[in-house]
Amino acid sequence: MAAKRKRIPRYGTAEINGHTYYRTTIIDAEGKRISLYGKTREELYDKEMEALEQIDNASFRRKSPTVAEYGEKWLTMQSVHVRATTLTDYTSKVRRHIISELGDKHIADVTLDDIQVALVPVSKKSASVYKSVIVLYKSIFRAAKESRIIDENPTIYLTAKGGGVPQTDKTALTDEQAEQLLSAIKGLPPYVFVMIGLYAGLRREEILALQWDSVYLDTDAPYLTVRRAWHTEHNRPVILTELKTKAAERNVPLPVCLAECLREAKANSTSEYVVANRDGEPLSYTQFKRLWQYIVTRTTKERAYYRYEDGVRVKHTVKPVLGEKAAHNGKVVYSLGFEVTPHQLRHTYITNLIHASVDPKTVQYLAGHESSKITMDIYAKVKYNRPDEMVKAMSGAFAQWDADAV
């Protein structure tokens, strides 16, 4: 069967510098009239088809949604499939790391180079944050491709390998450090927060969402229930009743010291929240940072502040000396020769459970770990990071061999 011949229009002609050319006009994507010329009708036809295809592509790209528009649409679609806490995490990262960088670009115009440049600030975050942002990029652009919003997916060769700042192994506070910390902040706003972290192992978002209706102090064995999570949006607190995982919902027994601390705190509280601001409301992000600053200012960590001198902003560096009073606040004594993070309190709790020979399954439950792998990774590092524990384990393993040899 003969190949179908293309129908070539009967173009007009034009004389240019003594030569005759075939000529036609087209309207580009911006509505402008453009003239095309060819020595032959076939040449002009090919030029016209190529130009029209380019115009269609440009028109398609301009009609495609922006990254901000499609990103928000994608988040709305996810709300049907994921937990509220997961959606909150997605929303924060998409808006902060994707929309803020590429939001104004049409999604069909975004290239791999654009994305890699946008990822530069994220590469200075932790490796886990970097990886999660990569996953979000891939998910959004894959959805756009499947919905025929874009022709090509620029993220197919995007990888999280080697990206972000590697996280150092978490270290627990020693018994002496924990005592020093509690002594330094006794009677100060962060004291109850620190006690709950050290002796109940709750995450920051669990402590800041804890209400007195979840603390049972009048039973034979006092305990608290984790049933809410704290989050902030635009610096305002949001209390979620749906936790990120089912394992996070748990009952945690209270040791005597923590039970006594909470009884005293409850007697003096006028809020439904265990840790609250002056108005009895949950803390905003800024308020929590201010709360934690009571601890930071008492450490020997080098810090800087700025002061205007003769109209010039001058940087000053403070190098605290253990045991000395702060130069500008005599009530503050540099009594902590180590740094502390909120998560370190929880890690100390889990570490102490392991050192007390609590079985891994119980540790997993009390910590609220969804995966036993998380618990066992910590268990292995903690249990056998001490020579004395390793000797005990080895002695037990080879005891029977020694007996058989005799």
C-alpha positions as a Markdown table, in Angstrom:
| # | Residue | x | y | z |
|---|---|---|---|---|
| 1 | Met | 0.0 | 0.0 | 0.0 |
| 2 | Ala | 1.4 | 3.4 | -1.0 |
| 3 | Ala | 2.4 | 5.8 | 1.8 |
| 4 | Lys | -0.1 | 8.5 | 2.4 |
| 5 | Arg | 1.1 | 11.8 | 0.9 |
| 6 | Lys | 1.0 | 14.9 | 3.0 |
| 7 | Arg | -1.2 | 17.7 | 1.6 |
| 8 | Ile | 0.9 | 20.8 | 1.0 |
| 9 | Pro | -1.0 | 24.1 | 0.8 |
| 10 | Arg | -0.7 | 26.3 | -2.2 |
| 11 | Tyr | 1.3 | 29.1 | -0.5 |
| 12 | Gly | 1.7 | 32.6 | -1.8 |
| 13 | Thr | 5.0 | 33.9 | -3.0 |
| 14 | Ala | 7.2 | 36.9 | -2.3 |
| 15 | Glu | 10.2 | 38.5 | -4.1 |
| 16 | Ile | 13.2 | 39.1 | -1.9 |
| 17 | Asn | 16.5 | 40.3 | -3.4 |
| 18 | Gly | 15.5 | 39.1 | -6.9 |
| 19 | His | 14.6 | 35.6 | -5.6 |
| 20 | Thr | 11.1 | 34.1 | -5.4 |
| 21 | Tyr | 10.2 | 32.5 | -2.1 |
| 22 | Tyr | 7.0 | 30.7 | -0.9 |
| 23 | Arg | 5.5 | 32.6 | 2.0 |
| 24 | Thr | 2.9 | 32.1 | 4.8 |
| 25 | Thr | 2.0 | 33.7 | 8.1 |
| 26 | Ile | 1.1 | 32.1 | 11.5 |
| 27 | Ile | 0.1 | 33.5 | 14.9 |
| 28 | Asp | 2.4 | 32.8 | 17.7 |
| 29 | Ala | 1.5 | 31.9 | 21.4 |
| 30 | Glu | 1.5 | 35.7 | 22.2 |
| 31 | Gly | -0.9 | 36.6 | 19.4 |
| 32 | Lys | 1.8 | 38.1 | 17.2 |
| 33 | Arg | 1.8 | 37.5 | 13.4 |
| 34 | Ile | 5.0 | 35.8 | 12.1 |
| 35 | Ser | 6.0 | 35.4 | 8.4 |
| 36 | Leu | 7.7 | 32.2 | 7.3 |
| 37 | Tyr | 9.6 | 31.7 | 4.0 |
| 38 | Gly | 10.9 | 28.7 | 2.0 |
| 39 | Lys | 12.6 | 28.0 | -1.3 |
| 40 | Thr | 10.1 | 25.2 | -2.0 |
| 41 | Arg | 6.6 | 24.5 | -0.8 |
| 42 | Glu | 7.9 | 21.4 | 1.0 |
| 43 | Glu | 10.5 | 23.3 | 2.9 |
| 44 | Leu | 8.0 | 26.0 | 3.9 |
| 45 | Tyr | 5.5 | 23.3 | 5.0 |
| 46 | Asp | 8.1 | 21.7 | 7.3 |
| 47 | Lys | 9.0 | 25.0 | 8.8 |
| 48 | Glu | 5.3 | 25.8 | 9.4 |
| 49 | Met | 4.6 | 22.4 | 11.1 |
| 50 | Glu | 7.7 | 22.8 | 13.3 |
| 51 | Ala | 6.7 | 26.4 | 14.3 |
| 52 | Leu | 3.1 | 25.4 | 15.1 |
| 53 | Glu | 4.4 | 22.5 | 17.3 |
| 54 | Gln | 6.6 | 24.9 | 19.2 |
| 55 | Ile | 3.7 | 27.3 | 19.6 |
| 56 | Asp | 1.4 | 24.5 | 20.9 |
| 57 | Asn | 4.1 | 23.5 | 23.4 |
| 58 | Ala | 4.6 | 27.1 | 24.6 |
| 59 | Ser | 0.9 | 27.6 | 24.9 |
| 60 | Phe | 0.6 | 24.3 | 26.9 |
| 61 | Arg | 3.4 | 25.4 | 29.2 |
| 62 | Arg | 1.7 | 28.8 | 29.9 |
| 63 | Lys | -1.6 | 27.1 | 30.6 |
| 64 | Ser | 0.0 | 24.6 | 33.0 |
| 65 | Pro | -0.4 | 25.4 | 36.7 |
| 66 | Thr | 2.4 | 26.9 | 38.7 |
| 67 | Val | 4.4 | 24.8 | 41.2 |
| 68 | Ala | 2.5 | 26.6 | 44.0 |
| 69 | Glu | -0.9 | 25.8 | 42.5 |
| 70 | Tyr | -0.2 | 22.2 | 41.8 |
| 71 | Gly | 1.7 | 21.7 | 45.0 |
| 72 | Glu | -1.4 | 22.9 | 47.0 |
| 73 | Lys | -3.6 | 20.7 | 44.9 |
| 74 | Trp | -1.4 | 17.7 | 45.6 |
| 75 | Leu | -1.6 | 18.4 | 49.3 |
| 76 | Thr | -5.4 | 18.5 | 49.1 |
| 77 | Met | -5.3 | 15.1 | 47.3 |
| 78 | Gln | -3.1 | 13.6 | 50.0 |
| 79 | Ser | -5.5 | 14.6 | 52.8 |
| 80 | Val | -7.7 | 11.7 | 51.7 |
| 81 | His | -5.0 | 9.1 | 52.2 |
| 82 | Val | -2.7 | 10.1 | 55.1 |
| 83 | Arg | -3.0 | 10.9 | 58.8 |
| 84 | Ala | -3.5 | 14.5 | 59.9 |
| 85 | Thr | 0.0 | 14.6 | 61.4 |
| 86 | Thr | 1.6 | 13.2 | 58.2 |
| 87 | Leu | -0.3 | 15.8 | 56.2 |
| 88 | Thr | 0.9 | 18.6 | 58.5 |
| 89 | Asp | 4.5 | 17.4 | 58.0 |
| 90 | Tyr | 4.0 | 17.3 | 54.2 |
| 91 | Thr | 2.4 | 20.7 | 54.1 |
| 92 | Ser | 5.2 | 22.3 | 56.1 |
| 93 | Lys | 7.9 | 20.8 | 53.9 |
| 94 | Val | 6.2 | 21.4 | 50.6 |
| 95 | Arg | 5.5 | 25.1 | 51.4 |
| 96 | Arg | 8.9 | 25.8 | 53.0 |
| 97 | His | 11.2 | 23.9 | 50.6 |
| 98 | Ile | 9.3 | 23.6 | 47.3 |
| 99 | Ile | 6.8 | 26.3 | 46.9 |
| 100 | Ser | 9.0 | 29.0 | 48.4 |
| 101 | Glu | 11.7 | 28.1 | 45.9 |
| 102 | Leu | 9.8 | 27.3 | 42.7 |
| 103 | Gly | 6.2 | 28.4 | 43.4 |
| 104 | Asp | 6.0 | 31.0 | 40.7 |
| 105 | Lys | 7.3 | 28.8 | 37.9 |
| 106 | His | 4.9 | 26.9 | 35.7 |
| 107 | Ile | 5.3 | 23.2 | 36.6 |
| 108 | Ala | 5.8 | 22.3 | 32.9 |
| 109 | Asp | 8.8 | 24.6 | 32.7 |
| 110 | Val | 10.7 | 23.2 | 35.7 |
| 111 | Thr | 13.9 | 21.4 | 34.9 |
| 112 | Leu | 16.1 | 19.1 | 36.9 |
| 113 | Asp | 18.6 | 22.0 | 37.2 |
| 114 | Asp | 15.9 | 24.2 | 38.7 |
| 115 | Ile | 15.2 | 21.6 | 41.3 |
| 116 | Gln | 18.8 | 21.0 | 42.2 |
| 117 | Val | 19.4 | 24.7 | 42.7 |
| 118 | Ala | 16.2 | 24.8 | 44.9 |
| 119 | Leu | 17.6 | 22.0 | 47.0 |
| 120 | Val | 20.8 | 23.8 | 47.9 |
| 121 | Pro | 19.3 | 25.3 | 51.1 |
| 122 | Val | 17.8 | 21.9 | 52.0 |
| 123 | Ser | 21.2 | 20.3 | 51.7 |
| 124 | Lys | 22.2 | 22.2 | 54.8 |
| 125 | Lys | 19.5 | 20.5 | 56.8 |
| 126 | Ser | 19.7 | 17.0 | 58.2 |
| 127 | Ala | 20.0 | 14.0 | 55.9 |
| 128 | Ser | 16.5 | 12.8 | 56.9 |
| 129 | Val | 14.9 | 16.2 | 56.1 |
| 130 | Tyr | 16.8 | 16.3 | 52.7 |
| 131 | Lys | 15.6 | 12.8 | 51.9 |
| 132 | Ser | 12.0 | 13.5 | 52.8 |
| 133 | Val | 12.0 | 16.7 | 50.6 |
| 134 | Ile | 13.4 | 14.6 | 47.6 |
| 135 | Val | 10.5 | 12.1 | 48.1 |
| 136 | Leu | 8.0 | 15.0 | 48.1 |
| 137 | Tyr | 9.5 | 16.4 | 44.9 |
| 138 | Lys | 9.3 | 13.0 | 43.2 |
| 139 | Ser | 5.7 | 12.4 | 44.4 |
| 140 | Ile | 4.4 | 15.8 | 43.2 |
| 141 | Phe | 6.0 | 15.6 | 39.7 |
| 142 | Arg | 5.1 | 11.9 | 39.3 |
| 143 | Ala | 1.5 | 12.8 | 40.0 |
| 144 | Ala | 1.7 | 15.7 | 37.5 |
| 145 | Lys | 3.1 | 13.4 | 34.8 |
| 146 | Glu | 0.4 | 10.7 | 35.5 |
| 147 | Ser | -2.3 | 13.4 | 35.2 |
| 148 | Arg | -0.8 | 14.6 | 32.0 |
| 149 | Ile | -0.1 | 18.0 | 33.4 |
| 150 | Ile | 3.5 | 17.7 | 32.2 |
| 151 | Asp | 5.1 | 15.7 | 29.4 |
| 152 | Glu | 8.4 | 14.8 | 31.1 |
| 153 | Asn | 9.2 | 14.2 | 34.8 |
| 154 | Pro | 12.4 | 16.1 | 35.7 |
| 155 | Thr | 12.8 | 14.2 | 38.9 |
| 156 | Ile | 13.4 | 10.7 | 37.5 |
| 157 | Tyr | 17.1 | 11.0 | 38.0 |
| 158 | Leu | 16.9 | 12.9 | 41.3 |
| 159 | Thr | 18.5 | 11.1 | 44.2 |
| 160 | Ala | 18.8 | 11.7 | 47.9 |
| 161 | Lys | 22.1 | 9.8 | 48.1 |
| 162 | Gly | 24.7 | 11.7 | 50.0 |
| 163 | Gly | 22.5 | 14.7 | 50.5 |
| 164 | Gly | 22.0 | 16.6 | 53.7 |
| 165 | Val | 24.1 | 16.9 | 56.9 |
| 166 | Pro | 24.7 | 13.4 | 58.4 |
| 167 | Gln | 23.3 | 13.1 | 61.9 |
| 168 | Thr | 25.7 | 12.3 | 64.7 |
| 169 | Asp | 24.8 | 9.4 | 67.1 |
| 170 | Lys | 22.6 | 10.5 | 69.9 |
| 171 | Thr | 24.2 | 10.5 | 73.3 |
| 172 | Ala | 22.3 | 10.1 | 76.6 |
| 173 | Leu | 22.9 | 12.3 | 79.6 |
| 174 | Thr | 24.8 | 10.6 | 82.4 |
| 175 | Asp | 23.1 | 10.4 | 85.8 |
| 176 | Glu | 25.4 | 13.2 | 87.0 |
| 177 | Gln | 24.5 | 15.4 | 84.1 |
| 178 | Ala | 20.8 | 14.8 | 84.6 |
| 179 | Glu | 21.1 | 15.8 | 88.3 |
| 180 | Gln | 23.1 | 19.0 | 87.3 |
| 181 | Leu | 20.4 | 19.9 | 84.7 |
| 182 | Leu | 17.5 | 19.5 | 87.2 |
| 183 | Ser | 19.4 | 21.4 | 89.9 |
| 184 | Ala | 20.2 | 24.3 | 87.5 |
| 185 | Ile | 16.5 | 24.8 | 86.5 |
| 186 | Lys | 14.7 | 23.9 | 89.7 |
| 187 | Gly | 11.8 | 26.3 | 90.1 |
| 188 | Leu | 12.1 | 27.6 | 86.5 |
| 189 | Pro | 9.6 | 27.2 | 83.6 |
| 190 | Pro | 11.3 | 24.3 | 81.8 |
| 191 | Tyr | 11.6 | 22.1 | 84.9 |
| 192 | Val | 8.3 | 20.1 | 84.4 |
| 193 | Phe | 9.1 | 19.7 | 80.7 |
| 194 | Val | 12.5 | 18.3 | 81.5 |
| 195 | Met | 11.2 | 16.0 | 84.2 |
| 196 | Ile | 8.6 | 14.5 | 81.8 |
| 197 | Gly | 11.3 | 14.0 | 79.1 |
| 198 | Leu | 13.7 | 12.3 | 81.5 |
| 199 | Tyr | 11.3 | 10.1 | 83.4 |
| 200 | Ala | 8.5 | 9.4 | 80.9 |
| 201 | Gly | 10.4 | 9.7 | 77.6 |
| 202 | Leu | 7.8 | 11.7 | 75.7 |
| 203 | Arg | 8.6 | 13.5 | 72.5 |
| 204 | Arg | 8.6 | 17.3 | 72.5 |
| 205 | Glu | 5.2 | 17.4 | 70.7 |
| 206 | Glu | 3.7 | 14.9 | 73.1 |
| 207 | Ile | 4.8 | 16.9 | 76.2 |
| 208 | Leu | 3.6 | 20.2 | 74.9 |
| 209 | Ala | 0.2 | 18.7 | 74.0 |
| 210 | Leu | -0.2 | 16.9 | 77.4 |
| 211 | Gln | -3.3 | 17.8 | 79.3 |
| 212 | Trp | -4.2 | 17.0 | 82.9 |
| 213 | Asp | -7.0 | 14.8 | 81.8 |
| 214 | Ser | -4.3 | 12.4 | 80.5 |
| 215 | Val | -2.4 | 12.3 | 83.8 |
| 216 | Tyr | -3.6 | 9.9 | 86.4 |
| 217 | Leu | -2.0 | 10.6 | 89.8 |
| 218 | Asp | -4.6 | 9.2 | 92.1 |
| 219 | Thr | -4.3 | 5.5 | 91.2 |
| 220 | Asp | -2.1 | 2.9 | 93.0 |
| 221 | Ala | 0.3 | 3.1 | 90.0 |
| 222 | Pro | 0.3 | 6.6 | 88.6 |
| 223 | Tyr | 0.6 | 6.9 | 84.8 |
| 224 | Leu | -0.1 | 9.2 | 81.9 |
| 225 | Thr | -1.6 | 8.6 | 78.5 |
| 226 | Val | -0.2 | 9.9 | 75.2 |
| 227 | Arg | -3.2 | 10.9 | 73.1 |
| 228 | Arg | -2.4 | 14.3 | 71.6 |
| 229 | Ala | 0.4 | 15.9 | 69.6 |
| 230 | Trp | 1.5 | 19.6 | 69.4 |
| 231 | His | 2.3 | 21.3 | 66.2 |
| 232 | Thr | 2.7 | 25.0 | 65.1 |
| 233 | Glu | 1.5 | 26.7 | 62.0 |
| 234 | His | 2.7 | 30.3 | 61.5 |
| 235 | Asn | 4.0 | 30.2 | 65.1 |
| 236 | Arg | 0.6 | 29.4 | 66.5 |
| 237 | Pro | 0.0 | 26.1 | 68.3 |
| 238 | Val | -2.2 | 23.4 | 66.9 |
| 239 | Ile | -3.1 | 20.4 | 69.1 |
| 240 | Leu | -3.8 | 17.3 | 67.1 |
| 241 | Thr | -5.8 | 14.4 | 68.4 |
| 242 | Glu | -4.6 | 12.0 | 65.8 |
| 243 | Leu | -1.0 | 10.9 | 66.4 |
| 244 | Lys | 1.5 | 10.1 | 63.6 |
| 245 | Thr | 1.4 | 6.4 | 64.3 |
| 246 | Lys | -0.8 | 4.0 | 66.3 |
| 247 | Ala | 2.3 | 3.0 | 68.4 |
| 248 | Ala | 2.5 | 6.6 | 69.7 |
| 249 | Glu | -0.7 | 6.1 | 71.7 |
| 250 | Arg | 0.5 | 4.5 | 74.9 |
| 251 | Asn | 0.3 | 4.5 | 78.7 |
| 252 | Val | 3.5 | 5.4 | 80.5 |
| 253 | Pro | 4.0 | 4.6 | 84.2 |
| 254 | Leu | 5.3 | 7.4 | 86.4 |
| 255 | Pro | 8.2 | 6.9 | 88.7 |
| 256 | Val | 7.8 | 8.4 | 92.2 |
| 257 | Cys | 9.9 | 11.5 | 91.5 |
| 258 | Leu | 7.9 | 12.4 | 88.4 |
| 259 | Ala | 4.5 | 11.7 | 90.1 |
| 260 | Glu | 5.4 | 14.0 | 92.9 |
| 261 | Cys | 6.6 | 16.7 | 90.5 |
| 262 | Leu | 3.3 | 16.5 | 88.6 |
| 263 | Arg | 1.2 | 16.6 | 91.7 |
| 264 | Glu | 2.9 | 19.8 | 92.8 |
| 265 | Ala | 2.6 | 21.3 | 89.3 |
| 266 | Lys | -1.1 | 20.4 | 89.1 |
| 267 | Ala | -1.8 | 22.0 | 92.5 |
| 268 | Asn | -0.4 | 25.3 | 91.2 |
| 269 | Ser | -1.8 | 25.1 | 87.7 |
| 270 | Thr | -4.8 | 27.1 | 86.3 |
| 271 | Ser | -4.5 | 25.5 | 82.9 |
| 272 | Glu | -5.8 | 22.3 | 81.3 |
| 273 | Tyr | -2.3 | 21.9 | 79.8 |
| 274 | Val | 0.6 | 20.5 | 81.9 |
| 275 | Val | 3.1 | 22.9 | 80.2 |
| 276 | Ala | 1.3 | 26.2 | 79.3 |
| 277 | Asn | 2.0 | 29.8 | 78.7 |
| 278 | Arg | 0.8 | 32.6 | 81.0 |
| 279 | Asp | -2.7 | 32.5 | 79.6 |
| 280 | Gly | -3.0 | 28.8 | 80.2 |
| 281 | Glu | -2.8 | 28.1 | 76.4 |
| 282 | Pro | -0.3 | 25.7 | 74.7 |
| 283 | Leu | 3.0 | 27.2 | 73.8 |
| 284 | Ser | 3.7 | 28.7 | 70.4 |
| 285 | Tyr | 7.0 | 27.8 | 68.7 |
| 286 | Thr | 8.6 | 31.1 | 69.8 |
| 287 | Gln | 7.4 | 30.5 | 73.4 |
| 288 | Phe | 8.9 | 27.1 | 73.5 |
| 289 | Lys | 12.3 | 28.4 | 72.2 |
| 290 | Arg | 12.1 | 31.0 | 75.0 |
| 291 | Leu | 11.4 | 28.2 | 77.5 |
| 292 | Trp | 14.4 | 26.2 | 76.3 |
| 293 | Gln | 16.6 | 29.3 | 76.5 |
| 294 | Tyr | 16.5 | 29.1 | 80.3 |
| 295 | Ile | 18.7 | 26.0 | 79.8 |
| 296 | Val | 20.9 | 27.3 | 77.0 |
| 297 | Thr | 21.9 | 30.4 | 79.0 |
| 298 | Arg | 23.1 | 28.2 | 81.8 |
| 299 | Thr | 25.5 | 26.2 | 79.6 |
| 300 | Thr | 29.1 | 27.0 | 78.8 |
| 301 | Lys | 28.3 | 27.0 | 75.1 |
| 302 | Glu | 29.9 | 29.9 | 73.3 |
| 303 | Arg | 27.4 | 32.4 | 72.0 |
| 304 | Ala | 27.2 | 35.7 | 70.3 |
| 305 | Tyr | 25.0 | 38.8 | 70.6 |
| 306 | Tyr | 24.8 | 42.1 | 68.8 |
| 307 | Arg | 24.7 | 45.6 | 70.3 |
| 308 | Tyr | 24.6 | 49.0 | 68.6 |
| 309 | Glu | 27.6 | 51.2 | 69.5 |
| 310 | Asp | 27.7 | 54.7 | 68.0 |
| 311 | Gly | 25.0 | 53.7 | 65.5 |
| 312 | Val | 27.0 | 50.6 | 64.4 |
| 313 | Arg | 25.8 | 47.0 | 64.9 |
| 314 | Val | 28.7 | 45.3 | 66.7 |
| 315 | Lys | 29.0 | 41.6 | 67.3 |
| 316 | His | 30.1 | 40.4 | 70.8 |
| 317 | Thr | 31.1 | 36.8 | 71.6 |
| 318 | Val | 30.5 | 35.3 | 75.1 |
| 319 | Lys | 32.7 | 32.5 | 76.3 |
| 320 | Pro | 31.1 | 31.3 | 79.5 |
| 321 | Val | 33.2 | 29.9 | 82.3 |
| 322 | Leu | 31.8 | 27.1 | 84.4 |
| 323 | Gly | 30.7 | 28.3 | 87.8 |
| 324 | Glu | 30.8 | 32.0 | 87.0 |
| 325 | Lys | 27.7 | 34.3 | 86.9 |
| 326 | Ala | 26.5 | 35.8 | 83.6 |
| 327 | Ala | 27.9 | 39.3 | 83.1 |
| 328 | His | 24.5 | 40.9 | 82.4 |
| 329 | Asn | 22.3 | 38.7 | 84.7 |
| 330 | Gly | 23.6 | 37.9 | 88.1 |
| 331 | Lys | 20.8 | 35.4 | 88.6 |
| 332 | Val | 22.2 | 33.1 | 85.9 |
| 333 | Val | 25.2 | 30.9 | 86.8 |
| 334 | Tyr | 27.0 | 28.9 | 84.1 |
| 335 | Ser | 26.4 | 25.6 | 85.8 |
| 336 | Leu | 26.1 | 23.2 | 82.8 |
| 337 | Gly | 29.3 | 22.1 | 81.1 |
| 338 | Phe | 27.4 | 20.3 | 78.4 |
| 339 | Glu | 24.8 | 21.1 | 75.8 |
| 340 | Val | 21.2 | 19.6 | 76.0 |
| 341 | Thr | 18.5 | 19.1 | 73.4 |
| 342 | Pro | 14.8 | 18.3 | 74.0 |
| 343 | His | 15.3 | 14.9 | 72.2 |
| 344 | Gln | 18.2 | 14.1 | 74.4 |
| 345 | Leu | 15.9 | 13.8 | 77.4 |
| 346 | Arg | 13.9 | 11.2 | 75.6 |
| 347 | His | 17.0 | 9.3 | 74.5 |
| 348 | Thr | 18.2 | 9.4 | 78.1 |
| 349 | Tyr | 15.0 | 7.8 | 79.2 |
| 350 | Ile | 15.2 | 5.0 | 76.6 |
| 351 | Thr | 18.9 | 4.4 | 77.4 |
| 352 | Asn | 18.1 | 4.1 | 81.1 |
| 353 | Leu | 15.4 | 1.5 | 80.4 |
| 354 | Ile | 17.9 | -0.5 | 78.5 |
| 355 | His | 20.6 | -0.3 | 81.2 |
| 356 | Ala | 17.9 | -1.4 | 83.7 |
| 357 | Ser | 17.6 | -4.6 | 81.6 |
| 358 | Val | 14.0 | -3.8 | 80.4 |
| 359 | Asp | 13.2 | -6.2 | 77.5 |
| 360 | Pro | 13.2 | -4.7 | 74.0 |
| 361 | Lys | 9.4 | -5.2 | 73.4 |
| 362 | Thr | 8.6 | -3.2 | 76.6 |
| 363 | Val | 11.1 | -0.5 | 75.6 |
| 364 | Gln | 9.5 | -0.3 | 72.1 |
| 365 | Tyr | 6.0 | 0.1 | 73.7 |
| 366 | Leu | 7.1 | 2.8 | 76.3 |
| 367 | Ala | 9.1 | 4.7 | 73.7 |
| 368 | Gly | 6.1 | 4.6 | 71.2 |
| 369 | His | 8.3 | 3.2 | 68.4 |
| 370 | Glu | 6.2 | 1.9 | 65.5 |
| 371 | Ser | 9.1 | -0.3 | 64.2 |
| 372 | Ser | 11.0 | -2.7 | 66.4 |
| 373 | Lys | 14.0 | -2.0 | 64.2 |
| 374 | Ile | 14.3 | 1.5 | 65.6 |
| 375 | Thr | 14.2 | 0.1 | 69.1 |
| 376 | Met | 16.7 | -2.7 | 68.4 |
| 377 | Asp | 19.2 | -0.3 | 66.7 |
| 378 | Ile | 19.2 | 1.9 | 69.9 |
| 379 | Tyr | 19.3 | -1.3 | 72.0 |
| 380 | Ala | 22.3 | -2.7 | 70.3 |
| 381 | Lys | 24.2 | 0.6 | 70.5 |
| 382 | Val | 23.4 | 1.2 | 74.1 |
| 383 | Lys | 23.6 | -2.3 | 75.5 |
| 384 | Tyr | 26.9 | -3.3 | 74.0 |
| 385 | Asn | 28.6 | 0.1 | 73.9 |
| 386 | Arg | 30.0 | -0.6 | 77.3 |
| 387 | Pro | 32.9 | -3.1 | 77.8 |
| 388 | Asp | 31.4 | -4.5 | 81.0 |
| 389 | Glu | 28.2 | -5.4 | 79.3 |
| 390 | Met | 30.1 | -7.0 | 76.4 |
| 391 | Val | 32.1 | -9.1 | 78.8 |
| 392 | Lys | 29.0 | -10.3 | 80.5 |
| 393 | Ala | 27.4 | -11.2 | 77.2 |
| 394 | Met | 30.5 | -13.1 | 76.0 |
| 395 | Ser | 30.9 | -14.9 | 79.3 |
| 396 | Gly | 27.3 | -16.1 | 79.1 |
| 397 | Ala | 27.7 | -17.2 | 75.5 |
| 398 | Phe | 30.8 | -19.3 | 76.1 |
| 399 | Ala | 30.0 | -20.6 | 79.6 |
| 400 | Gln | 28.5 | -23.8 | 78.3 |
| 401 | Trp | 31.5 | -24.4 | 76.0 |
| 402 | Asp | 33.9 | -24.1 | 78.9 |
| 403 | Ala | 31.8 | -26.6 | 80.9 |
| 404 | Asp | 31.8 | -29.1 | 78.0 |
| 405 | Ala | 35.6 | -28.7 | 77.7 |
| 406 | Val | 36.1 | -29.7 | 81.3 |
